[in-house]
Amino acid sequence: MATLFLPRAIASLVDGIDQVEIDAPRVVELLQELVRRYPAVEDRLGEMAVAVDGDIYHDADYVPLQPNSDVHLVPRIAGGSPEETGA
């Protein structure tokens, strides 16, 4: 089973659980199962990028998982060039 590590923003919605094991072939099924178990997290998932075994994906739905994969939900970081951000 893949191990899904949850950031504080998500863990606070699931009674402080900071990791959960889920058997899923791809990230999309892993996140669906997370929402099935903990419906309160659904609204927060759009704010997250996903790291699978150390590689960060912004659109990770169809990234395959291995039985021993480590999956981290990572808050997305907004940014751009100084002209876009007004810096």
N, C-alpha and C positions, 0 to 999 in steps of 0.2 A: 504494500500500500504506500502511496505517496504521502509524505508528511507536509502538511500545509501550515506555515507559520503565519500568525496573524499579528498585525501591528496593534498598538494600544487602542487606536480609534475603533478598530473592529472588535478587539478582545473585550472592550468595555460593554459591548452589546451582547456578549455571550457569556456573561458571568465570569469574566476574567480569564477564560481559556485562551492560551496564547499559541497553541498548536493542536492540530487534529489530524488523524490519519484517515485518508479516504482512498478507496480503490476506484480508479477511473482511468480510462485509456488516454484522455486528452484533457486539457485545462478546462474546456467548456463543460464537460461532465463533472469535473471536480467542483467547479463553482456552482453548478446546479445542485449538487448534493449538499454543498455547504449551505445554500439558501433553503433547501428542503429541511435540513436539520435546525437551522437558525434563521428564520425568515427576517428578523430585524436587520440583518447585514445587507440585504439586497440593495437598498438605496445607496449604500456606501461603496459598492463594488465599482461603480462608474468612475470613482475618484482614484482608483488603484491601477498601477501597472503590475505586471506579474514577472517575477524572476523564477526561472526553472533551472535548477542546477547551476546557478551563477550567471545565467544570461537573462538580461532584462528585455521584456517584450511589452509593447504598448497595446498590441492586438494579438493576444496569446491564445485565443480560443482553440485553435486547431494544432497547437504545439503538443506533440505526443509526450506521454509520461511513462517513465519506467517504474517498476514496483518500488524502487528505492529512491525515487526522485524527491528532492527537497524543493518545495514551492513556497515562495515568499510573496505576500501581497505588499506592495510598496506604494506609498502615496506618490501620485504623479507630481512632477515639478514643472511649473510653468516657466517659460522663459522665452528669450528671443534675442535679436540683435539690440544694441543700445537705442537705435532709432525706433524700434517697435515698442520698447519698454519705457521710453522717455528718459533714460539715464544719460 
